[in-house]
């Protein structure tokens, strides 16, 4: 069975771009934001949100990528 990256060249390219961005920055917020942007573009969705969950299962949106003009930001909610 081929690996996921060999089965899908688009997935391989996405993982390569994300890895490069992580190597370029040590800022977690920047890494999460660029990852959300890449995943949104890859999936072709209107929004991708990254949540940080607290021990009580509450959470906060710490990064997001939104297709321009589609929706209000939920960052920090």
Helices and strands as residue ranges (DSSP letters): H 4-7, H 9-24, H 28-43, E 47-53, E 59-66
